[in-house]
Amino acid sequence: MAAGSRRQLLRFLMRLGSILLTRFPFWNCFSQLMLYAERADARRKPDIPVPYLYFDMGVAVLCASFMSFGVKRRWFALGAAFQLAVSTYASHAGGYVHYADWLKVRMYSRTIAIIGGFLILASGAGEMYRQKPRSRSLQSTGQVFLGIYLICVAYSLQHSKEDRLAYLNHILGGELTLQLLFILYGVLALSFLSGYYVSTAAQVLAIVLPPVILLIDGNLGYWHSSHHVEFWNQMRLIGQNVGIFGTVIILATDG
């Protein structure tokens, strides 16, 4: 009975992680549209030129739809990773909007982690009934991307005044707890980069991320009012962390 209940719980969590990750492109497209509508009122251009923007969102929605229905999930997860990489490069190269350096780290590191999540999904991880062997090379590459994301988070805790204050305002223990979090993120990053104890590291990160999403990312007054992060840009960042949470659930249950 206990073994059966545990198996059912793991399957439920794995399915939840897949749902969060495969539905992420829908939220990403919606938040982008709202962000660019917000900018239109101030006569500011979107990150990506408009003709390409519609094509980019169409590809994202197409990949998300097929992934959500489980049709050729591995191929469309790979397509979603490629689409996100191309659109991020186009956004960065376009030069239409200038972000502060600390905000660039937050944005691009999470995008890298989401791309890694799609690569992990494309490897065959998170499949309820796996019919083909898992691609360990794709999973390892995705795990490296997650490690890079965690290194960026740890770097921000040391060098970004904005990130440091966001944590210090919501954690007990002040600077000591912040340094312990820095060490924790560093150890988790090493685990993902090396490929050792990945499931354990994912389980720990799955516990850490929900309070970070709720207390740090969810503090809209701090980011939007105090540090002038556009409202829908912050909502997009929240969605990215939810997608990353889905990825680590997959690794924690099927790593």
Buried (B, 14 or more C-beta within 10 A) or exposed (E): EEEEEEEEEEEEBBBBBBBBBBBBBBBBBBBBBBBBEBBEEEEEBBBBEEEBBEEBBEBBBBBBBBBBEEEEBBEBBBBBBBBBBEBBEBBBEBEEBEBEEBBEBBBBBBBBBBBBBBBBBBBBBBBEEEEEEBBEEBBBBBBBBBBBBBBBBBBBBEEBEBBBEBBBEBBEEEEEEBEEBBEBBBBBBBBBBBEEBBBBBBBBBBEBBEEBBEBBBBBEEBBBEEBEBBBBBBBBBBBBBBBBBBBBBBBBBBB
